[in-house]
Amino acid sequence: MLPLQLLKAVIMARKSKRAVLALTSEQRTTLKDLSTSRTAPAREVKRARVLLGYADGSSITELQRHLGFSRPMIYRCIDKALAAGVQMGLKDKYHRPHEPEISDEAKAWVVSIACTKPKDQGLAAELWSISALAKFVRERAEVAGFARLASAGKSTVWRILDDNDIKPHKIRYYLEKRDPDFDRKMQEVLMVYRDVSLYAEGAVHDARPNPIYAVSVDEKPGVQAIGSTAPDLPPVPGKTVAIGRDYEYVRHGAVSILAGIDLYSGHIFANVEERHRSAEFIALLKRLDAHYPEEAIIRVVLDNHSAHISKETMAYLSARPGRFEYVHTPKHGSWLNLIECVFSKMARTFLRHIRVSSKDDLKQRILQGIAEFNAAPVVFRWNTFDLGVT
């Protein structure tokens, strides 16, 4: 052991030959951002503060006093940064004391279990949680011949899943085509839109004996008539930035919007009803019938809702032969119906956060909003990309 006097001399010499940590502007910016981060690992935030302070000329004692970190931690951080760069000063040294004990076969077994549902393994849950999967793996590892996994924790199981990009605790939804005529029906709808587009652009001469109008029709049921239990509070400059609203509310019932949009003019026809049965749908058809010239053909784009093809509706259509022409969207293909864009616009504008005193009040607000739409109608302009034409 060195004598005390000699030890002090060595420390003083080390301090007098203080190594300089030079930072580029980019490194300094990175360290500043990391030193104030609330999401980065705490150890990296601490080390970023140490390196910034040391690069600015602070001594080890000053860093210890100002930051409250231990001297060994400060020395290790600075020594790594001086020896191998700033990034190494932020990170822990990676070391593997021995070869991995979990074989590829064991990992494949864990992945195979994760690709099943817990209910398929005799459990009640529908999806795996990481803790449940880790417990299941531990309980069955010995029997499966993978003794090393008998003590596997959540982190081990998570790493195995992450390496194989498996997330058994999540669901990603997809839409299966259940309509065998999906492609044919889709093409029929798109041809209607193409005909409208060509007509609007004047690309063809319409020599048809009877004019044809195209209307996209559907229903939006279950629009809630929600009332407030207390008045809304207006914003106050310098005090509150948003409208204040009581959490409590009153349900007055619900209404259905039966609507159609003229694809040529953008005009919206809408009835707000208590229900959306055949009688209400026929009322909308009668409204279309009264609006267009007697000799015109009304081409209606709609889905296969029971009210659209019921006996009552078919009876009405039979009484008006040649007047209406149905073009059905495929099952699970409501996105092909343009009236859905109108419903989306309603939801994003006047239906959003709406509060009313009754269902009648809601009906009047909806009709007022539609009247505002019709004051500045929007006509959809299609191009070949929209129509799926190459």
NUTORMI-719786 format. One record per residue (C-alpha): z, y, x; residue number from 1. Coordinates in nm, 3 decimals. Each point is the difference from the previous one (the first is absolute). Layout:
N
[rec [Z,Y,X],NUM]
...
***
This chain:
390
[rec [0.000,0.000,0.000],1]
[rec [-0.086,0.348,0.123],2]
[rec [0.288,0.235,0.081],3]
[rec [0.058,0.269,-0.259],4]
[rec [-0.116,0.279,0.231],5]
[rec [-0.324,-0.181,0.079],6]
[rec [-0.062,-0.077,-0.368],7]
[rec [0.035,0.367,-0.091],8]
[rec [-0.245,0.091,0.277],9]
[rec [-0.256,-0.248,-0.135],10]
[rec [0.030,0.143,-0.354],11]
[rec [-0.037,0.358,0.127],12]
[rec [-0.310,-0.095,0.199],13]
[rec [-0.151,-0.165,-0.307],14]
[rec [0.061,0.311,-0.208],15]
[rec [-0.147,0.227,0.262],16]
[rec [-0.321,-0.204,0.002],17]
[rec [-0.042,0.009,-0.378],18]
[rec [-0.329,-0.159,-0.103],19]
[rec [-0.218,0.213,-0.227],20]
[rec [-0.137,-0.142,-0.327],21]
[rec [-0.325,0.187,-0.066],22]
[rec [-0.128,-0.011,-0.357],23]
[rec [-0.346,0.081,-0.126],24]
[rec [-0.031,0.222,-0.305],25]
[rec [-0.097,-0.303,-0.206],26]
[rec [0.301,-0.202,0.122],27]
[rec [0.232,0.293,-0.068],28]
[rec [-0.133,0.036,-0.355],29]
[rec [0.041,-0.373,-0.061],30]
[rec [0.358,0.003,0.128],31]
[rec [0.090,0.308,-0.209],32]
[rec [-0.135,-0.164,-0.316],33]
[rec [0.182,-0.323,0.079],34]
[rec [0.328,0.176,0.081],35]
[rec [0.017,0.145,-0.352],36]
[rec [-0.141,-0.301,-0.185],37]
[rec [0.199,-0.152,-0.284],38]
[rec [-0.208,-0.317,-0.025],39]
[rec [-0.042,-0.109,0.365],40]
[rec [0.250,-0.248,0.153],41]
[rec [0.326,0.176,0.094],42]
[rec [-0.014,-0.125,0.359],43]
[rec [-0.342,0.160,0.052],44]
[rec [0.118,0.330,-0.151],45]
[rec [0.296,0.004,0.243],46]
[rec [-0.219,-0.079,0.300],47]
[rec [-0.251,0.271,-0.097],48]
[rec [0.283,0.256,0.001],49]
[rec [0.116,-0.121,0.342],50]
[rec [-0.348,0.025,0.153],51]
[rec [-0.063,0.345,-0.147],52]
[rec [0.331,0.129,0.132],53]
[rec [-0.053,-0.150,0.344],54]
[rec [-0.356,0.136,0.023],55]
[rec [0.136,0.347,-0.088],56]
[rec [0.238,-0.014,0.297],57]
[rec [0.326,-0.117,-0.155],58]
[rec [0.228,-0.206,0.220],59]
[rec [0.137,-0.341,-0.091],60]
[rec [0.342,0.153,-0.069],61]
[rec [-0.150,0.268,-0.222],62]
[rec [-0.200,-0.260,-0.191],63]
[rec [0.310,-0.212,-0.048],64]
[rec [0.205,0.295,-0.119],65]
[rec [-0.270,0.144,-0.227],66]
[rec [-0.139,-0.322,-0.150],67]
[rec [0.310,-0.215,0.004],68]
[rec [-0.173,-0.303,0.156],69]
[rec [0.144,-0.221,0.272],70]
[rec [-0.101,0.064,0.361],71]
[rec [-0.132,-0.356,0.055],72]
[rec [-0.228,0.036,-0.302],73]
[rec [-0.126,0.337,0.129],74]
[rec [-0.059,-0.138,0.351],75]
[rec [-0.189,-0.305,-0.130],76]
[rec [-0.224,0.213,-0.220],77]
[rec [-0.086,0.247,0.277],78]
[rec [-0.048,-0.269,0.265],79]
[rec [-0.250,-0.189,-0.219],80]
[rec [-0.188,0.320,-0.080],81]
[rec [-0.020,0.099,0.368],82]
[rec [-0.107,-0.348,0.107],83]
[rec [-0.252,-0.093,-0.271],84]
[rec [-0.066,0.303,-0.219],85]
[rec [0.137,0.167,-0.311],86]
[rec [-0.093,-0.281,-0.237],87]
[rec [0.194,-0.253,0.205],88]
[rec [0.298,0.232,-0.009],89]
[rec [-0.004,-0.015,-0.380],90]
[rec [-0.038,-0.375,-0.036],91]
[rec [0.220,-0.296,0.080],92]
[rec [-0.123,-0.238,0.263],93]
[rec [-0.155,-0.305,-0.159],94]
[rec [0.123,-0.324,0.145],95]
[rec [-0.020,-0.357,-0.108],96]
[rec [0.269,-0.214,0.160],97]
[rec [-0.172,-0.324,-0.096],98]
[rec [-0.307,-0.131,-0.174],99]
[rec [-0.008,0.029,-0.383],100]
[rec [0.173,-0.290,-0.170],101]
[rec [-0.182,0.028,-0.335],102]
[rec [-0.321,-0.199,0.020],103]
[rec [-0.327,0.088,-0.166],104]
[rec [0.049,-0.293,-0.236],105]
[rec [0.338,0.139,-0.109],106]
[rec [-0.154,0.343,-0.060],107]
[rec [-0.281,-0.155,-0.202],108]
[rec [0.260,-0.179,-0.210],109]
[rec [0.178,0.328,-0.077],110]
[rec [-0.332,0.163,-0.093],111]
[rec [-0.090,-0.292,-0.227],112]
[rec [0.327,0.043,-0.190],113]
[rec [-0.054,0.377,-0.027],114]
[rec [-0.341,-0.066,-0.156],115]
[rec [0.165,-0.181,-0.291],116]
[rec [0.217,0.145,-0.275],117]
[rec [0.377,-0.061,-0.009],118]
[rec [-0.039,-0.155,-0.345],119]
[rec [-0.233,-0.259,0.156],120]
[rec [0.287,-0.093,0.230],121]
[rec [0.245,-0.049,-0.287],122]
[rec [0.149,0.352,0.002],123]
[rec [0.015,0.254,-0.281],124]
[rec [-0.162,0.297,0.173],125]
[rec [-0.368,0.086,-0.031],126]
[rec [-0.035,0.163,0.343],127]
[rec [0.169,-0.058,0.334],128]
[rec [0.233,0.253,0.151],129]
[rec [0.032,-0.021,0.378],130]
[rec [0.366,-0.100,-0.023],131]
[rec [-0.073,-0.270,-0.260],132]
[rec [-0.288,-0.137,0.205],133]
[rec [0.213,-0.003,0.316],134]
[rec [0.276,-0.187,-0.182],135]
[rec [-0.247,-0.252,-0.138],136]
[rec [-0.145,-0.056,0.348],137]
[rec [0.343,-0.053,0.155],138]
[rec [0.104,-0.251,-0.265],139]
[rec [-0.311,-0.215,0.042],140]
[rec [-0.082,0.044,0.368],141]
[rec [0.184,-0.313,0.119],142]
[rec [-0.165,-0.225,-0.256],143]
[rec [-0.344,0.144,0.079],144]
[rec [0.050,-0.072,0.369],145]
[rec [0.037,0.360,0.121],146]
[rec [0.361,0.011,0.116],147]
[rec [-0.044,0.335,0.173],148]
[rec [-0.054,0.167,-0.336],149]
[rec [0.336,-0.122,-0.132],150]
[rec [0.156,0.321,0.132],151]
[rec [-0.295,0.233,-0.068],152]
[rec [0.096,0.338,-0.142],153]
[rec [-0.191,0.253,-0.204],154]
[rec [-0.141,0.171,0.308],155]
[rec [-0.143,-0.327,0.134],156]
[rec [-0.165,-0.085,-0.329],157]
[rec [-0.128,0.356,-0.034],158]
[rec [-0.164,-0.012,0.343],159]
[rec [-0.172,-0.327,-0.083],160]
[rec [-0.135,0.144,-0.325],161]
[rec [-0.098,0.329,0.163],162]
[rec [-0.198,-0.181,0.270],163]
[rec [-0.201,-0.169,-0.276],164]
[rec [-0.022,0.311,-0.222],165]
[rec [0.179,-0.172,-0.289],166]
[rec [0.213,0.202,-0.245],167]
[rec [0.132,-0.246,-0.261],168]
[rec [0.224,0.265,-0.159],169]
[rec [-0.297,0.208,-0.117],170]
[rec [-0.265,-0.038,-0.270],171]
[rec [-0.355,0.128,0.031],172]
[rec [-0.172,0.005,-0.338],173]
[rec [-0.362,-0.091,-0.057],174]
[rec [-0.223,-0.027,-0.304],175]
[rec [-0.165,-0.330,-0.077],176]
[rec [-0.328,0.008,-0.189],177]
[rec [0.077,-0.194,-0.316],178]
[rec [-0.315,0.101,-0.184],179]
[rec [-0.289,-0.238,0.081],180]
[rec [-0.241,0.274,-0.109],181]
[rec [0.167,0.269,0.209],182]
[rec [-0.307,0.085,0.209],183]
[rec [-0.235,0.012,-0.298],184]
[rec [0.229,0.223,-0.205],185]
[rec [0.063,0.225,0.296],186]
[rec [-0.375,0.045,0.051],187]
[rec [-0.044,0.084,-0.369],188]
[rec [0.264,0.272,0.021],189]
[rec [-0.145,0.138,0.322],190]
[rec [-0.347,0.009,-0.153],191]
[rec [0.136,0.219,-0.280],192]
[rec [0.143,0.239,0.258],193]
[rec [-0.325,-0.006,0.194],194]
[rec [-0.199,0.079,-0.313],195]
[rec [0.231,0.295,-0.069],196]
[rec [-0.036,0.121,0.358],197]
[rec [-0.381,-0.021,-0.001],198]
[rec [-0.019,0.175,-0.336],199]
[rec [0.228,0.281,0.116],200]
[rec [-0.206,0.053,0.314],201]
[rec [-0.325,0.009,-0.197],202]
[rec [-0.138,-0.284,0.210],203]
[rec [-0.157,-0.178,-0.300],204]
[rec [-0.175,0.105,-0.316],205]
[rec [0.198,-0.126,-0.299],206]
[rec [-0.268,-0.118,-0.242],207]
[rec [0.233,-0.217,-0.207],208]
[rec [-0.052,0.039,-0.375],209]
[rec [0.374,0.045,-0.061],210]
[rec [0.233,0.198,0.225],211]
[rec [0.274,-0.199,0.171],212]
[rec [0.349,0.130,0.068],213]
[rec [0.248,-0.181,0.225],214]
[rec [0.373,0.018,-0.063],215]
[rec [0.274,-0.164,0.208],216]
[rec [0.286,-0.107,-0.228],217]
[rec [0.350,-0.144,0.043],218]
[rec [0.362,0.037,-0.106],219]
[rec [0.310,0.123,0.182],220]
[rec [0.294,-0.151,-0.189],221]
[rec [0.370,0.060,0.046],222]
[rec [0.000,0.372,0.079],223]
[rec [0.371,0.082,-0.025],224]
[rec [0.125,0.294,-0.204],225]
[rec [0.301,0.093,0.215],226]
[rec [0.226,0.288,-0.091],227]
[rec [0.255,0.194,0.203],228]
[rec [0.370,0.006,-0.082],229]
[rec [0.043,0.343,0.159],230]
[rec [-0.234,0.290,0.076],231]
[rec [-0.191,0.000,0.328],232]
[rec [0.124,0.255,0.252],233]
[rec [-0.265,0.224,0.159],234]
[rec [-0.020,0.049,0.379],235]
[rec [0.204,0.287,0.141],236]
[rec [-0.146,0.178,0.305],237]
[rec [0.224,-0.044,0.299],238]
[rec [0.220,-0.255,-0.177],239]
[rec [-0.190,-0.291,-0.159],240]
[rec [-0.357,-0.091,0.083],241]
[rec [-0.071,-0.242,-0.285],242]
[rec [0.046,-0.027,-0.373],243]
[rec [0.338,-0.147,-0.089],244]
[rec [0.001,-0.283,-0.252],245]
[rec [0.283,-0.205,-0.147],246]
[rec [-0.009,-0.367,0.095],247]
[rec [0.062,-0.108,-0.359],248]
[rec [-0.291,-0.022,-0.243],249]
[rec [-0.081,-0.112,-0.355],250]
[rec [-0.275,-0.241,-0.103],251]
[rec [-0.185,0.104,-0.315],252]
[rec [-0.243,-0.293,0.005],253]
[rec [-0.348,-0.052,0.139],254]
[rec [-0.360,0.075,-0.098],255]
[rec [-0.339,-0.135,0.100],256]
[rec [-0.300,0.203,0.113],257]
[rec [-0.337,-0.135,-0.111],258]
[rec [-0.264,0.191,0.189],259]
[rec [-0.362,0.003,0.104],260]
[rec [-0.198,0.219,0.239],261]
[rec [-0.365,0.089,-0.048],262]
[rec [-0.158,-0.098,0.331],263]
[rec [-0.279,0.258,-0.043],264]
[rec [0.206,0.306,-0.090],265]
[rec [0.354,-0.084,0.112],266]
[rec [0.137,0.075,-0.349],267]
[rec [0.314,-0.199,-0.084],268]
[rec [0.069,-0.144,-0.345],269]
[rec [0.363,-0.093,-0.056],270]
[rec [0.224,-0.111,-0.282],271]
[rec [0.374,-0.025,0.046],272]
[rec [0.140,-0.277,-0.220],273]
[rec [0.325,-0.181,-0.065],274]
[rec [-0.172,-0.333,0.074],275]
[rec [-0.329,-0.124,0.139],276]
[rec [-0.121,-0.261,-0.247],277]
[rec [-0.348,-0.059,-0.134],278]
[rec [0.048,0.273,-0.261],279]
[rec [0.071,0.262,0.266],280]
[rec [-0.292,-0.115,0.214],281]
[rec [-0.236,0.011,-0.298],282]
[rec [0.120,0.356,-0.065],283]
[rec [-0.114,0.092,0.352],284]
[rec [-0.338,-0.168,-0.058],285]
[rec [-0.039,0.197,-0.324],286]
[rec [0.070,0.317,0.190],287]
[rec [-0.274,-0.085,0.249],288]
[rec [-0.232,-0.088,-0.287],289]
[rec [0.057,0.339,-0.162],290]
[rec [-0.050,0.189,0.326],291]
[rec [-0.339,-0.132,0.109],292]
[rec [-0.337,0.032,-0.179],293]
[rec [-0.075,-0.264,-0.263],294]
[rec [-0.298,-0.142,0.187],295]
[rec [0.183,-0.035,0.333],296]
[rec [0.125,-0.321,0.158],297]
[rec [0.360,0.018,0.123],298]
[rec [0.049,-0.221,0.303],299]
[rec [0.372,-0.076,0.037],300]
[rec [0.149,-0.119,0.331],301]
[rec [0.326,-0.180,-0.078],302]
[rec [0.210,-0.307,0.079],303]
[rec [0.072,-0.312,-0.207],304]
[rec [0.315,0.124,-0.171],305]
[rec [0.062,-0.182,-0.327],306]
[rec [-0.041,0.321,-0.202],307]
[rec [-0.351,0.046,0.143],308]
[rec [-0.128,-0.338,-0.119],309]
[rec [0.217,-0.071,-0.305],310]
[rec [-0.139,-0.101,-0.338],311]
[rec [0.071,0.346,-0.139],312]
[rec [-0.183,0.170,0.288],313]
[rec [-0.295,-0.240,-0.019],314]
[rec [-0.021,0.064,-0.373],315]
[rec [-0.023,0.373,0.059],316]
[rec [-0.266,-0.044,0.267],317]
[rec [-0.201,-0.223,-0.236],318]
[rec [0.006,0.279,-0.255],319]
[rec [-0.162,0.227,0.260],320]
[rec [-0.273,-0.228,0.144],321]
[rec [-0.163,0.129,0.317],322]
[rec [0.237,0.293,0.024],323]
[rec [0.239,-0.133,0.267],324]
[rec [-0.083,-0.201,0.308],325]
[rec [0.288,-0.167,0.186],326]
[rec [0.006,-0.030,0.380],327]
[rec [0.307,-0.201,0.099],328]
[rec [0.179,0.040,0.329],329]
[rec [0.101,-0.328,0.165],330]
[rec [0.351,-0.135,-0.038],331]
[rec [0.237,0.167,0.249],332]
[rec [-0.271,0.257,0.064],333]
[rec [0.151,0.303,-0.172],334]
[rec [-0.070,0.203,0.315],335]
[rec [-0.368,-0.012,-0.101],336]
[rec [0.074,0.199,-0.315],337]
[rec [-0.029,0.374,0.058],338]
[rec [0.247,0.088,-0.273],339]
[rec [0.271,-0.130,0.235],340]
[rec [-0.070,0.304,0.221],341]
[rec [0.071,0.221,-0.301],342]
[rec [0.328,-0.181,-0.068],343]
[rec [0.092,0.043,0.367],344]
[rec [-0.073,0.371,-0.024],345]
[rec [0.218,0.025,-0.310],346]
[rec [0.286,-0.173,0.178],347]
[rec [-0.030,0.228,0.304],348]
[rec [-0.020,0.323,-0.199],349]
[rec [0.158,0.057,-0.339],350]
[rec [0.169,-0.341,-0.052],351]
[rec [0.190,0.015,0.327],352]
[rec [0.370,0.089,-0.051],353]
[rec [-0.075,0.092,-0.363],354]
[rec [0.297,0.062,-0.233],355]
[rec [-0.045,0.029,-0.377],356]
[rec [0.218,0.031,-0.307],357]
[rec [-0.174,-0.271,-0.207],358]
[rec [-0.302,-0.227,-0.018],359]
[rec [-0.187,0.266,-0.197],360]
[rec [0.071,0.246,0.278],361]
[rec [-0.137,-0.249,0.253],362]
[rec [-0.315,-0.049,-0.206],363]
[rec [-0.062,0.374,-0.012],364]
[rec [0.055,0.034,0.375],365]
[rec [-0.245,-0.283,0.071],366]
[rec [-0.266,0.146,-0.229],367]
[rec [0.054,0.342,0.159],368]
[rec [-0.047,-0.149,0.347],369]
[rec [-0.321,-0.174,-0.106],370]
[rec [-0.127,0.326,-0.151],371]
[rec [0.061,0.163,0.339],372]
[rec [-0.203,-0.278,0.165],373]
[rec [-0.283,0.054,-0.245],374]
[rec [-0.001,0.371,0.072],375]
[rec [-0.122,-0.088,0.351],376]
[rec [-0.153,-0.348,-0.031],377]
[rec [-0.065,-0.207,0.310],378]
[rec [-0.316,-0.211,0.021],379]
[rec [0.010,-0.283,0.250],380]
[rec [-0.287,0.000,0.246],381]
[rec [-0.085,-0.342,0.134],382]
[rec [-0.174,-0.088,0.323],383]
[rec [-0.128,-0.330,0.133],384]
[rec [0.324,-0.068,0.188],385]
[rec [0.209,0.043,-0.316],386]
[rec [-0.229,-0.238,-0.187],387]
[rec [0.016,-0.267,0.265],388]
[rec [-0.375,0.034,0.071],389]
[rec [-0.123,-0.038,0.355],390]
***
